[in-house]
């Protein structure tokens, strides 16, 4: 029965980690070590939709791109460099649009849809929480079908 007790404890810890926005957790005890690493951008095991927080005084054009976890949001890869994306830029699915620093680890924030960056809601260095809207992406069809001239 003792072996079942440690398994129950591991299940309890995994449930707590899954319910949080932690991306990496390590537990070390006498004769025991558990390390859990979650890939950035992966949804928690919950099937419930995550609430999106958009400031009430900001007009929203497009679909909000939300923070996948809590941490400090950065628009550029390093200080003094241009933002990864700016207002009006076109993005594809998987484009890196920012970084969130959590527990000294930088996690990429990826565009979940293609289109044009319609609104930037968060500035570099600002604390964000999982589910906060960082920017909005307007579908290419909604953006007026602009074409690039050669």
Backbone as CSV, one residue per row, in Angstrom:
resi,resn,N_x,N_y,N_z,CA_x,CA_y,CA_z,C_x,C_y,C_z
1,UNK,0.802,-1.209,0.000,0.000,0.000,0.000,0.842,1.269,0.000
2,UNK,2.083,1.186,0.500,2.934,2.371,0.560,3.212,2.918,-0.834
3,UNK,3.340,2.031,-1.828,3.608,2.493,-3.192,2.438,3.289,-3.750
4,UNK,1.230,2.987,-3.336,0.048,3.718,-3.794,0.027,5.123,-3.202
5,UNK,0.531,5.297,-1.994,0.537,6.614,-1.339,1.392,7.601,-2.129
6,UNK,2.579,7.208,-2.578,3.426,8.126,-3.348,2.792,8.432,-4.688
7,UNK,2.107,7.462,-5.295,1.447,7.689,-6.573,0.295,8.686,-6.413
8,UNK,-0.437,8.568,-5.324,-1.509,9.537,-5.044,-0.943,10.937,-4.850
9,UNK,0.207,11.026,-4.178,0.852,12.326,-3.958,1.298,12.935,-5.283
10,UNK,1.872,12.106,-6.184,2.285,12.588,-7.505,1.064,13.081,-8.281
11,UNK,-0.011,12.342,-8.266,-1.240,12.766,-8.955,-1.750,14.093,-8.414
12,UNK,-1.690,14.254,-7.099,-2.142,15.505,-6.473,-1.273,16.677,-6.936
13,UNK,0.060,16.472,-6.969,0.976,17.529,-7.413,0.723,17.875,-8.885
14,UNK,0.550,16.861,-9.721,0.304,17.106,-11.140,-1.006,17.869,-11.355
15,UNK,-2.006,17.570,-10.555,-3.280,18.294,-10.659,-3.083,19.768,-10.324
16,UNK,-2.286,20.062,-9.292,-2.011,21.453,-8.924,-1.232,22.181,-10.018
17,UNK,-0.239,21.505,-10.598,0.565,22.114,-11.665,-0.318,22.361,-12.891
18,UNK,-1.146,21.388,-13.238,-2.027,21.532,-14.407,-2.996,22.692,-14.242
19,UNK,-3.434,22.944,-13.027,-4.385,24.032,-12.779,-3.705,25.397,-12.721
20,UNK,-2.362,25.410,-12.652,-1.639,26.683,-12.571,-1.120,27.071,-13.953
21,UNK,-0.425,28.202,-14.005,0.197,28.613,-15.267,1.706,28.373,-15.237
22,UNK,2.164,27.533,-14.310,3.585,27.201,-14.212,4.012,26.403,-15.439
23,UNK,5.211,26.657,-15.933,5.720,25.911,-17.078,6.754,24.875,-16.662
24,UNK,7.291,25.014,-15.439,8.275,24.045,-14.968,8.234,23.978,-13.447
25,UNK,8.186,22.754,-12.918,8.145,22.539,-11.473,9.018,21.334,-11.159
26,UNK,9.781,21.434,-10.074,10.600,20.303,-9.639,10.411,20.123,-8.136
27,UNK,10.144,18.875,-7.734,9.969,18.536,-6.325,11.003,17.463,-5.997
28,UNK,11.775,17.707,-4.930,12.795,16.756,-4.508,12.558,16.428,-3.049
29,UNK,12.486,15.141,-2.749,12.342,14.666,-1.372,13.277,13.465,-1.222
30,UNK,13.414,12.982,-0.019,14.309,11.855,0.231,13.895,10.653,-0.635
31,UNK,14.802,10.256,-1.518,14.540,9.103,-2.374,13.524,9.348,-3.473
32,UNK,13.210,10.632,-3.740,12.176,10.936,-4.717,12.476,12.248,-5.432
33,UNK,12.270,12.268,-6.741,12.432,13.500,-7.507,11.379,13.500,-8.611
34,UNK,10.650,14.619,-8.736,9.642,14.777,-9.776,9.894,16.108,-10.464
35,UNK,10.046,16.067,-11.796,10.238,17.288,-12.581,9.202,17.289,-13.684
36,UNK,8.422,18.373,-13.770,7.380,18.515,-14.779,7.707,19.755,-15.604
37,UNK,7.765,19.588,-16.926,8.014,20.699,-17.827,6.882,20.720,-18.841
38,UNK,6.205,21.865,-18.929,5.104,22.030,-19.867,5.576,22.883,-21.027
39,UNK,5.264,22.491,-22.238,5.646,23.276,-23.406,4.865,24.579,-23.428
40,UNK,5.538,25.714,-23.675,4.838,27.004,-23.726,3.748,26.992,-24.790
41,UNK,2.647,27.666,-24.474,1.557,27.772,-25.431,0.586,26.616,-25.378
42,UNK,0.902,25.572,-24.639,-0.003,24.439,-24.520,-1.063,24.771,-23.488
43,UNK,-2.279,24.440,-23.797,-3.380,24.703,-22.869,-3.313,23.723,-21.713
44,UNK,-3.807,24.140,-20.580,-3.910,23.243,-19.440,-4.919,22.157,-19.786
45,UNK,-4.977,21.099,-18.978,-5.833,19.976,-19.290,-7.312,20.306,-19.146
46,UNK,-7.635,21.431,-18.604,-9.031,21.811,-18.451,-9.675,22.018,-19.812
47,UNK,-10.937,21.573,-19.934,-11.655,21.750,-21.191,-12.481,23.028,-21.179
48,UNK,-12.484,23.721,-20.056,-13.236,24.966,-19.986,-12.498,26.069,-20.722
49,UNK,-13.241,26.916,-21.477,-12.558,28.008,-22.170,-11.987,29.005,-21.171
50,UNK,-10.839,29.570,-21.503,-10.175,30.541,-20.639,-10.812,31.910,-20.859
51,UNK,-11.026,32.629,-19.785,-11.597,33.971,-19.900,-10.552,34.918,-20.485
52,UNK,-11.007,35.827,-21.319,-10.121,36.814,-21.916,-10.418,38.163,-21.292
53,UNK,-9.373,38.860,-20.848,-9.534,40.158,-20.227,-9.069,41.241,-21.182
54,UNK,-9.981,42.114,-21.590,-9.664,43.249,-22.447,-10.124,44.493,-21.702
55,UNK,-9.273,45.522,-21.588,-9.704,46.742,-20.901,-10.982,47.296,-21.536
56,UNK,-11.933,47.724,-20.698,-13.236,48.182,-21.170,-13.148,49.448,-22.021
57,UNK,-12.144,50.290,-21.793,-12.057,51.563,-22.519,-11.303,51.461,-23.848
58,UNK,-10.935,50.236,-24.268,-10.179,50.049,-25.506,-11.094,49.448,-26.569
59,UNK,-11.246,50.148,-27.713,-12.032,49.546,-28.786,-11.289,48.338,-29.356
60,UNK,-12.003,47.239,-29.549,-11.367,46.013,-29.991,-11.739,45.715,-31.438
61,UNK,-10.732,45.726,-32.304,-10.891,45.300,-33.684,-10.172,43.974,-33.814
62,UNK,-10.854,42.951,-34.283,-10.210,41.662,-34.462,-10.400,40.745,-33.270
63,UNK,-9.667,39.639,-33.306,-9.752,38.587,-32.294,-8.591,38.767,-31.306
64,UNK,-8.893,38.774,-29.999,-7.808,38.940,-29.023,-6.820,37.776,-29.046
65,UNK,-5.535,38.097,-28.948,-4.483,37.114,-28.744,-4.144,37.213,-27.262
66,UNK,-4.342,36.126,-26.529,-4.229,36.186,-25.078,-2.917,35.609,-24.569
67,UNK,-2.535,36.062,-23.396,-1.327,35.560,-22.730,-1.567,34.106,-22.327
68,UNK,-0.653,33.205,-22.699,-0.828,31.808,-22.323,-0.474,31.528,-20.860
69,UNK,0.253,32.459,-20.220,0.643,32.290,-18.826,0.907,33.646,-18.189
70,UNK,1.076,33.648,-16.897,1.325,34.868,-16.149,2.817,35.171,-16.118
71,UNK,3.167,36.452,-16.293,4.560,36.867,-16.243,4.705,38.271,-16.788
72,UNK,5.938,38.662,-17.065,6.213,39.992,-17.611,6.299,39.868,-19.132
73,UNK,5.497,40.674,-19.834,5.432,40.629,-21.291,6.474,41.560,-21.889
74,UNK,7.155,41.084,-22.916,8.121,41.893,-23.650,7.770,41.849,-25.132
75,UNK,7.753,43.019,-25.769,7.427,43.107,-27.192,8.635,42.848,-28.082
76,UNK,9.855,42.960,-27.535,11.061,42.728,-28.337,11.916,41.654,-27.671
77,UNK,12.838,41.104,-28.466,13.683,40.018,-27.972,14.736,40.499,-26.984
78,UNK,15.151,41.771,-27.094,16.114,42.326,-26.143,15.948,43.841,-26.113
79,UNK,16.397,44.485,-25.030,16.264,45.936,-24.926,16.958,46.638,-26.103
80,UNK,16.331,47.664,-26.618,16.926,48.445,-27.692,16.664,47.904,-29.087
81,UNK,16.030,46.743,-29.185,15.703,46.207,-30.510,14.233,46.501,-30.815
82,UNK,13.881,46.546,-32.102,12.493,46.834,-32.458,11.547,45.734,-31.964
83,UNK,10.273,46.070,-31.812,9.296,45.053,-31.396,9.241,43.909,-32.412
84,UNK,8.913,42.723,-31.928,8.780,41.561,-32.807,7.677,41.785,-33.836
85,UNK,6.587,42.418,-33.423,5.520,42.820,-34.340,5.028,44.199,-33.916
86,UNK,4.533,44.951,-34.903,4.012,46.286,-34.628,2.601,46.397,-35.196
87,UNK,1.919,47.445,-34.824,0.582,47.712,-35.315,0.591,47.699,-36.839
88,UNK,-0.313,46.939,-37.438,-0.425,46.866,-38.884,0.376,45.753,-39.530
89,UNK,1.303,45.129,-38.783,2.092,44.026,-39.343,1.204,42.822,-39.618
90,UNK,1.556,42.093,-40.668,0.884,40.836,-40.980,1.619,39.708,-40.265
91,UNK,0.850,38.787,-39.694,1.421,37.636,-39.009,0.782,36.365,-39.550
92,UNK,1.514,35.289,-39.428,1.026,33.957,-39.794,0.869,33.157,-38.507
93,UNK,0.155,32.051,-38.573,0.040,31.165,-37.423,1.444,30.725,-37.023
94,UNK,1.769,30.854,-35.737,3.080,30.457,-35.237,4.117,31.561,-35.218
95,UNK,3.785,32.761,-35.721,4.708,33.888,-35.661,4.927,34.289,-34.205
96,UNK,6.175,34.512,-33.811,6.476,34.969,-32.458,6.102,36.447,-32.379
97,UNK,5.166,36.787,-31.489,4.699,38.168,-31.371,5.175,38.836,-30.088
98,UNK,5.768,38.071,-29.180,6.252,38.624,-27.927,6.842,37.523,-27.068
99,UNK,7.308,37.915,-25.890,7.880,36.981,-24.926,7.254,37.245,-23.566
100,UNK,7.076,36.187,-22.794,6.627,36.338,-21.406,7.670,35.679,-20.525
101,UNK,8.194,36.474,-19.588,9.184,35.961,-18.643,8.466,35.500,-17.384
102,UNK,8.667,34.229,-17.060,8.108,33.646,-15.842,9.195,32.829,-15.177
103,UNK,9.487,33.113,-13.935,10.503,32.390,-13.166,11.835,32.348,-13.910
104,UNK,12.253,33.496,-14.471,13.535,33.647,-15.172,13.605,32.846,-16.481
105,UNK,12.468,32.368,-16.961,12.412,31.641,-18.235,11.597,32.469,-19.212
106,UNK,12.137,32.684,-20.418,11.429,33.430,-21.447,10.652,32.460,-22.325
107,UNK,9.345,32.674,-22.405,8.451,31.828,-23.198,7.940,32.631,-24.386
108,UNK,8.014,32.058,-25.575,7.526,32.742,-26.769,6.000,32.775,-26.762
109,UNK,5.449,33.902,-27.202,4.013,34.024,-27.417,3.824,33.944,-28.927
110,UNK,3.039,32.972,-29.363,2.862,32.725,-30.787,1.479,33.157,-31.248
111,UNK,1.403,33.678,-32.468,0.115,34.019,-33.064,-0.656,32.727,-33.296
112,UNK,-1.903,32.724,-32.891,-2.744,31.536,-33.050,-3.556,31.604,-34.334
113,UNK,-3.481,32.729,-35.037,-4.202,32.909,-36.299,-3.415,33.861,-37.170
114,UNK,-3.641,33.781,-38.459,-2.992,34.698,-39.376,-3.845,35.939,-39.566
115,UNK,-3.220,37.024,-39.931,-3.940,38.271,-40.169,-3.044,39.469,-39.925
116,UNK,-3.688,40.591,-39.582,-2.978,41.848,-39.357,-3.124,42.235,-37.889
117,UNK,-2.032,42.725,-37.294,-2.080,43.198,-35.904,-2.916,44.479,-35.900
118,UNK,-4.106,44.396,-35.319,-5.043,45.518,-35.341,-4.891,46.439,-34.135
119,UNK,-4.584,45.858,-32.981,-4.455,46.632,-31.744,-3.367,46.014,-30.888
120,UNK,-2.508,46.843,-30.289,-1.526,46.376,-29.310,-2.008,46.907,-27.966
121,UNK,-2.320,45.992,-27.053,-2.943,46.368,-25.786,-1.977,46.425,-24.610
122,UNK,-0.788,45.835,-24.749,0.150,45.716,-23.634,1.515,46.239,-24.073
123,UNK,2.152,46.988,-23.214,3.490,47.515,-23.496,4.553,46.608,-22.892
124,UNK,5.753,46.737,-23.376,6.882,45.955,-22.885,7.115,46.229,-21.402
125,UNK,7.414,45.155,-20.673,7.705,45.283,-19.252,6.483,45.242,-18.362
126,UNK,5.318,45.052,-18.936,4.072,45.054,-18.172,3.750,43.637,-17.690
127,UNK,3.304,43.513,-16.442,2.871,42.231,-15.890,1.532,41.860,-16.525
128,UNK,1.439,40.628,-17.031,0.193,40.128,-17.593,-0.180,38.828,-16.894
129,UNK,-1.445,38.523,-16.920,-1.940,37.278,-16.332,-2.475,36.383,-17.435
130,UNK,-2.426,35.088,-17.203,-2.949,34.139,-18.190,-4.370,34.548,-18.554
131,UNK,-4.636,34.674,-19.851,-5.955,35.067,-20.323,-6.089,36.540,-20.649
132,UNK,-5.118,37.376,-20.240,-5.162,38.799,-20.595,-4.922,38.958,-22.092
133,UNK,-5.661,39.858,-22.722,-5.452,40.135,-24.142,-4.184,40.961,-24.302
134,UNK,-3.290,40.521,-25.191,-2.036,41.222,-25.449,-2.172,42.132,-26.663
135,UNK,-2.879,41.652,-27.666,-3.102,42.387,-28.911,-4.288,41.740,-29.606
136,UNK,-4.746,42.360,-30.676,-5.802,41.740,-31.463,-5.295,41.513,-32.870
137,UNK,-5.784,40.434,-33.464,-5.418,40.066,-34.829,-6.696,40.131,-35.666
138,UNK,-6.633,40.914,-36.724,-7.763,41.056,-37.633,-7.540,40.095,-38.797
139,UNK,-8.548,39.288,-39.124,-8.436,38.361,-40.249,-8.110,39.116,-41.523
140,UNK,-7.382,38.477,-42.426,-6.999,39.094,-43.692,-8.230,39.537,-44.466
141,UNK,-9.305,38.763,-44.417,-10.536,39.127,-45.135,-11.154,40.393,-44.536
142,UNK,-11.038,40.554,-43.212,-11.590,41.742,-42.540,-10.724,42.971,-42.755
143,UNK,-9.461,42.749,-43.119,-8.521,43.857,-43.259,-8.628,44.544,-44.618
144,UNK,-9.642,44.173,-45.395,-9.847,44.852,-46.659,-9.123,44.206,-47.807
145,UNK,-8.537,43.031,-47.581,-7.860,42.300,-48.637,-6.756,43.080,-49.318
146,UNK,-5.997,43.839,-48.528,-4.900,44.633,-49.087,-3.921,43.739,-49.830
147,UNK,-3.402,44.220,-50.955,-2.422,43.472,-51.706,-1.132,44.263,-51.755
148,UNK,-0.022,43.531,-51.739,1.286,44.182,-51.782,1.622,44.508,-53.216
149,UNK,2.011,45.753,-53.475,2.405,46.176,-54.820,3.873,45.891,-55.028
150,UNK,4.262,45.343,-56.223,5.692,45.061,-56.460,6.508,46.312,-56.587
